[in-house]
Amino acid sequence: MSYLEPPPSPSPEPPKALYEFDAVKWESQQVAENGGTGPMVSIVDQEMYGDPNIDLDAEYLEDESPYPEVRSAVANTDDPDMPAGTLRAWMLGLLWAIVIPGVNQFYFFRFPNVTVGPLVAQLLTFPLGRLVARFFPAVRIFGHSLNPGPFTIKEHVVVTIMAGVGASSAYATDIIAVQRFYYNEVWNFGYQFMVVMSTQLIGFSIGGIAKRFLVSPPSMIWPSNLVYCALFNTLHSQWYVNYGKRGGLSRERFFVIAFTASAVWYIVPGYLFTALSFFSWVCWIKPHNAVINQLFGYQSGLGMSLITFDWSQIAFIGSPLATPWWAEGNVVFGFVFFFWLIVPLLYYTNVWDSQYMPMLSRSAYDNRGGVFNVSRVLTGSTFDLEKYQNYSPLYLPAGFVISYALSFASVTATIVHVFLYYRKQIMIQARRSLAEQPDIHARLMSQYPQVPDWWYLCIFGFMFAFGIIAIEVWPTQMPVWAFVLALAVAFVYTVPIGIIQAVTNQQIGLNVIAEVIVGYVLPGQPLAMMLFKTWGYITMSQALVFTSDMKLGHYMKIPPRTMFWCQVVATVLAGIVQLGVQSWMFENIPDMCARDQKDHFTCASTEVFFTASVIWGVVGPKLLFSPGQLYGFLRFFFLFGAVAPLIPYLIIKRYPNSHFRYVHIPIIVNGTGWIPPASALNYVPWGIVGFVSQYVVRRRHFGWWSKYNYILSAALDAGTAIGTILVFFCLQYPANGTIGQHSVQSWWGNTVWTNTLDYNMTALKTLNATGQEHFGHDTW
């Protein structure tokens, strides 16, 4: 499938002789036969985007990628003798694998937190690598040179991957934190190590087996990797393509200017004038009008104020410059239809008594309009039905209900969509080796020894054993069959979700479906629920992290075995560091995770994780989504997700050139999956910027777009990350956060957006005004 185009209409399987010897020409013929909707993009470039400088034919594509995004960011050459996994690369990579996970884990429990991403490591590694190459002695250790010459682009890639693979806090560390602070269970390091390693690494083995479907095929673009590729090539001044007229700023200078401007600018919306970040300007005019605040607000409203001047808000769900417009269009359509049409329709007709709650919120509520107090339905750490009946049913805001409904639909929509559009491609790919790929990058990579499948099976075996030991030796209340079921869920969905992410830059999460399954099969067991969700969801997520990094190595021509070891070793080291930092914090920071902790280590994410364990593991879906329950209707969204992909599929079979070829049901129903914690503030400006970049500029100024688009994305991301760190450590953290407290932070531009009903999460109706004791049913 083309990265630029919607799902192709069904086409016949190519004859064996053709797909072995001349698959590119065969696919090009399919484009012509299908009216330009096939998997290649040469006709799309000329007809859809109207660029006269692009004249691609099958012979040209023999030495180029068929996708212009890849051609604009990735070199089509390789130097097999260029060193990659050198001693100095491993030294720098292991250094970052300690520092970045440690720093991020430390601030993970703080609100607001600071995250140092792989883009920062990518930038800092460049001067550090050159410094090491200049001053390290040229001695040999174990037969390998400590300083083999200039710092290479391949070494840079290896270091960056080691820095990024464990940068985010391991999902399982929240289990340990919830056990400690909410269930009073402090188990030893052996349990913690086995759970973290198993949940982090078992997905790598699945990703390794699935890489033949997700890495080798040219159509698996992985758009976010193109940003890194463009930055690598720019920093090393080694190669880049320039369609159209020559001249103008070099990409190196363009990056420096955009990066500097982004870092400096963040001080304005991040500290000096925060209203530019939360630019709900309509609410400022009518701060006490509930309806206006619900429609135009950004905190609990629908975001019809449209804009923000903070790149961190725009790129919260991913850079709009790295996602193809047809995919962004599906996300925007899903947001507009479900959150600008369905949610207000439900809310203003008071379905589920939703008017007593904010329209959008991250919290669950009781029948008095307050945040649901989970301690009132627990006896120890076990659900108490009698207490629940004496307290209140659990209510969800209208936006939260729709978010769950779409999550249910995405589970079945993904399977059906991939079956309809990709079943033949998967079958073909299962029979094809890497050397038989027509893509130039696959041919260049074919000269390197591949990772044997038994390496992945060994990882799976060891991590599977770790998981069984953890759940059997310690009283987790999770049987082995549930562990196997969680892995089966992840395994089934890895390839379908991976295909969608590789093409659209959107990942469909399995956290909700994992919660639903464990809520029914193991009711009333919060720890088992957390473990099941982590193995069911993070296994798939880690598999796609592995395959995404493998695709980056594929683009940058890194030997696959070097990629394997740098990812595995860095993940193990990062997990140990994160556990060590977390343990130190638990023992040494007073009032850790308390709401009034003086240094703001309030553990917001851990609290959300705990709340989810109560909703799905304590109260359970049986009391929420089963027939006869308040939200029982939502189970029909599984059926909706299974049926919906059939509609555009059947239409494009009959009318292959209709606009329905752009419709991608899994993206429509899952594109808004970040809500909550994301809000309209993150989706609406994201869609606007994506339209300007990926449609208007790409169509009218393709030469400029191909040269600068991904560099601009990298510069904005990296500059904002650096700006965030500077603001935090230079202005917010020193002097207990009192710098500018009575001047800069108290002026109108930093307070106007907080003095609105939107910011204060105000509902349309309140019980005090009506004189009611509670809303909803009297018994439940």
Secondary structure, DSSP 8 states (H G I E B T S, - for coil): --SSS----------HHHHHH-HHHHHHHHHHHTTS-SS--HHIIIIIS--TT----HHHHTTS-SSHHHHHHS-S---TTS--S-HHHHHHHHHHHHHHHHHHHHHHTSSS-----HHHHHHHHHHHHHHHHHHS---EETTEES--SS--HHHHHHHHHHHHTT-S--TTHHHHHHHHHHS-----HHHHHHHHHHHHHHHHHHHHHHHHHHTSSTT---HHHHHHHHHHHHHTT------SS--S--HHHHHHHHHHHHHHHTHIIIII-GGGTS--HHHHHSTT-HHHHHHH-SSSS--TT---S-HHHHTTTS-TTSS-HHHHHHHHHHHHHIIIIIHHHHHHTTGGGGGGS-SS-SS-B-TTSSB--GGGGEETTEE-HHHHHHH---B--HHHHHHHHHHHHHHHHHHHHHHHHHHHHHHHHHT--GGG--SHHHHHHTTS----HHHHHHHHHHHHHHHHHHHHHTT----HHHHHHHHHHHHHHHHHHHHHHHHHS-----HHHHHHHHHHHSTT-HHHHHHHHIIIIIHHHHHHHHHHHHHHHHHHT--HHHHHHHHHHHHHHHHHHHHHHHHHHHHHSTTTT-TT-TT----HHHHHHHHHIIIIIII-GGGTTSTTSTTGGGGHHHHHHHHTTHHHHHHHHH-TTSGGGG--HHHHHHTTTTTTTS-HHHHHHHHHHHHIIIIIIHHH-HHHHHHHHHHHHHHHHHHHHHHHHHHIIIIISGGGGTTTTTTGGGSHHHHGGGSSTTTTT--S--HHHHT-S--S-S--
